[in-house]
Amino acid sequence: MHIAGSTGEPFSNLINNVRSIRIMVCKSAIHPRFLTKDICRPLQQYKVVEMKLLAQQRELQAKIPDIEKCLDIVATLQAKKGTGEELLADFEVSEGIYSRARIEESDSVCLWLGANVMLEYTSDEASALLQKNLDNATASLEVLIADLEFLRDQVTITQVTIARVYNWDVHQRRSKQVTATVVKDS
Amino acid sequence: MQQQGAGSEMEVTWEDQQNINKFGRLNNRYHELEDQIKIAKEANENLEDASNELILTDEDSVRFQIGEVFVHMANDEVESKIDQMKEMTTKNLEKMEEEKASLLSQMAELKKILYGKFKDSINLEED
């Protein structure tokens, strides 16, 4: 419980829940059957958050190779610069339809920035920008993975707690039953 | 990772819980790594196939995919590119295999500790 989730509020809230449940288990003032229900609720919340984080992770993991591909082609264009050669490339016009392009020596590329905006950059600037995007994406992925690990720790703690409460309840009932039979036999 | 059986009297300390968490993390990472290794191996095989095809081809230039387009490139240029990529994936693969070995040994260590304390009250095996 030492690491805080980077997204802040929802995490700390959930941790407190785990903590308070642990205290509840120790005191065991509430009937265990209700207690398991109480502990299961945050577990479901954890699962929801986990799904969200996993979706974000998938998105980032798809984005990173895309940026790498962009960097690759910009680097190729840059390498051609100054050699006087043209870059001959087959490109997809529409799905399954290809055409051939002759890319003349050029100092700039256009980057699609999203929101219907495309901007022309020099090759150096473009690769710097792409590199920055790549670094950002990698950094966010790392944070995301740390968050996921943290969340999974909370899930494990909760699962162990549920198992313990459940076992404790079974044990209690069994010993009650034993005493009851002993009393009946005597 | 769930407890079962009659271990209800067992005290689970914060340290035990941390060990269980750590085991869970390692196990998750292990599965992730397995997937990544599988993908890397496939990539390596594909590169191997590509360089073999390149040796067999009669043409002077082939189309090499960079980004979204297929660039016309001389064979020797493509060959060195593929070699470079192969080297990278191989290195990457080695690193991952190393991490996997270290994960396994750490997991074995934790298993020893946790089974030592909880006996059959805890189950750390895959289904």
Contacts between the chains, C-beta under 8 A, distances in Angstrom:
chain1	res1	chain2	res2	distance
A	69	B	66	7.7
A	69	B	67	4.6
A	69	B	68	7.1
A	70	B	67	6.2
A	72	B	66	5.2
A	72	B	67	5.7
A	73	B	66	5.0
A	73	B	67	3.3
A	73	B	68	7.6
A	73	B	69	7.0
A	76	B	66	5.2
A	76	B	67	7.9
A	76	B	71	6.6
A	87	B	71	6.3
A	88	B	71	7.1
A	88	B	72	4.0
A	89	B	69	4.3
A	89	B	70	6.3
A	89	B	71	4.8
A	89	B	72	6.8
A	90	B	63	5.8
A	90	B	69	6.5
A	90	B	70	4.1
A	90	B	72	7.5
A	91	B	68	7.0
A	91	B	69	4.3
A	91	B	70	7.4
A	92	B	68	6.9
A	92	B	69	7.8
A	98	B	70	7.7
A	101	B	69	7.6
A	149	B	25	5.5
A	149	B	28	7.6
A	152	B	21	8.0
A	152	B	24	6.1
A	152	B	25	6.9
A	152	B	28	6.4
A	153	B	21	4.4
A	153	B	24	7.1
A	153	B	25	7.2
A	156	B	1	6.2
A	156	B	17	7.9
A	156	B	20	5.9
A	156	B	21	5.2
A	156	B	24	4.7
A	157	B	17	6.0
A	157	B	21	7.0
A	159	B	1	6.8
A	159	B	2	5.9
A	160	B	1	7.7
A	160	B	2	7.4
A	160	B	3	6.5
A	160	B	12	6.5
A	160	B	17	6.5
A	160	B	20	6.2
A	163	B	2	4.9
A	163	B	3	4.2
A	163	B	4	7.3
A	164	B	3	6.5
A	164	B	8	7.2
A	164	B	12	6.5
A	167	B	3	6.4
A	167	B	4	7.8
A	167	B	5	7.7
A	167	B	6	7.4
A	167	B	7	6.4
A	167	B	8	4.1
A	168	B	8	4.6
A	170	B	8	7.1
A	171	B	6	6.8
A	171	B	8	3.9
A	171	B	9	7.5
